Amino acid sequence: MLIKKILIGIVFITCCGFSQVEDTTYSLTTEIGLSYSRYFTTMDYSALNKNGFSESIRMIWNPEHLLSIGLETGYQHLYTIDMKNDWKVIYPEK
């Protein structure tokens, strides 16, 4: 039931977007993205975490011409290894 309410809220927010009030010769667009990521690999560590979340933000300036200029930045999660559990397997003590 909670998932249904969340999905209805997302649909409502995306449908109620505001368009530009004035007719201008340019537009400035901002996009925010959040996604689940899974890293596919053949590494065989017991403490390997292949799951994570990635996020990004993009700002694009679209003038009246064919050229668009933008900036995109974000965080892309690949994988993490818990070294407390696998440290002795990777680097055995002497």
C-alpha positions as CSV (number, residue, x, y, z in Angstrom):
1,M,0.0,0.0,0.0
2,L,2.9,2.3,0.8
3,I,4.5,1.6,-2.6
4,K,1.2,2.5,-4.3
5,K,1.1,5.8,-2.5
6,I,4.7,6.6,-3.4
7,L,4.1,5.8,-7.1
8,I,1.0,7.9,-7.2
9,G,2.9,10.8,-5.6
10,I,5.7,10.5,-8.2
11,V,3.2,10.5,-11.1
12,F,1.4,13.5,-9.6
13,I,4.7,15.4,-9.2
14,T,5.8,14.6,-12.7
15,C,2.4,15.5,-14.2
16,C,2.2,18.9,-12.5
17,G,5.4,20.4,-13.9
18,F,5.4,24.1,-14.7
19,S,6.1,25.3,-18.2
20,Q,7.9,28.6,-18.9
21,V,5.7,31.6,-18.4
22,E,7.3,33.8,-21.0
23,D,8.3,33.0,-24.6
24,T,12.1,33.4,-24.5
25,T,14.9,32.7,-26.9
26,Y,16.5,30.2,-24.5
27,S,15.7,27.7,-21.8
28,L,17.6,26.4,-18.8
29,T,16.9,22.8,-17.8
30,T,17.9,21.0,-14.6
31,E,17.6,17.2,-14.3
32,I,18.3,15.2,-11.2
33,G,18.7,11.4,-11.3
34,L,18.9,8.8,-8.6
35,S,19.2,5.1,-9.6
36,Y,20.1,1.7,-8.3
37,S,23.3,0.2,-9.7
38,R,24.7,-3.3,-9.7
39,Y,28.3,-4.0,-10.7
40,F,28.8,-7.2,-12.7
41,T,32.2,-8.8,-12.1
42,T,34.0,-12.0,-11.8
43,M,35.8,-11.0,-8.6
44,D,35.3,-13.6,-5.9
45,Y,35.5,-12.0,-2.5
46,S,33.0,-12.9,0.2
47,A,32.8,-9.3,1.4
48,L,32.2,-7.8,-2.1
49,N,29.2,-5.5,-2.2
50,K,28.1,-5.1,-5.8
51,N,24.9,-3.1,-5.0
52,G,24.6,0.6,-4.5
53,F,23.0,3.9,-5.6
54,S,24.1,6.4,-8.1
55,E,23.1,10.0,-8.4
56,S,23.6,12.8,-10.9
57,I,22.6,16.3,-11.6
58,R,22.6,18.0,-15.1
59,M,22.1,21.6,-16.0
60,I,21.7,22.5,-19.7
61,W,21.3,25.9,-21.4
62,N,19.4,25.6,-24.7
63,P,19.7,28.9,-26.7
64,E,17.7,29.5,-29.8
65,H,20.7,28.2,-31.9
66,L,21.6,24.5,-32.5
67,L,24.3,24.6,-29.8
68,S,23.5,23.5,-26.2
69,I,25.9,23.9,-23.3
70,G,25.6,21.9,-20.1
71,L,27.3,20.6,-17.0
72,E,26.8,17.2,-15.5
73,T,28.2,15.9,-12.3
74,G,27.4,13.0,-10.0
75,Y,28.4,9.9,-8.1
76,Q,28.6,6.4,-9.8
77,H,28.8,3.5,-7.3
78,L,30.8,0.6,-8.6
79,Y,31.6,-1.8,-5.7
80,T,32.9,-1.9,-2.1
81,I,34.9,-4.5,-0.3
82,D,34.7,-4.9,3.4
83,M,38.4,-5.3,4.2
84,K,37.8,-6.3,7.8
85,N,36.4,-9.7,6.7
86,D,38.6,-10.4,3.7
87,W,41.9,-8.9,4.8
88,K,43.6,-12.2,5.8
89,V,42.4,-13.9,2.6
90,I,43.9,-11.1,0.4
91,Y,47.1,-10.4,2.4
92,P,47.9,-13.3,4.8
93,E,50.0,-12.4,7.8
94,K,53.5,-13.6,8.0
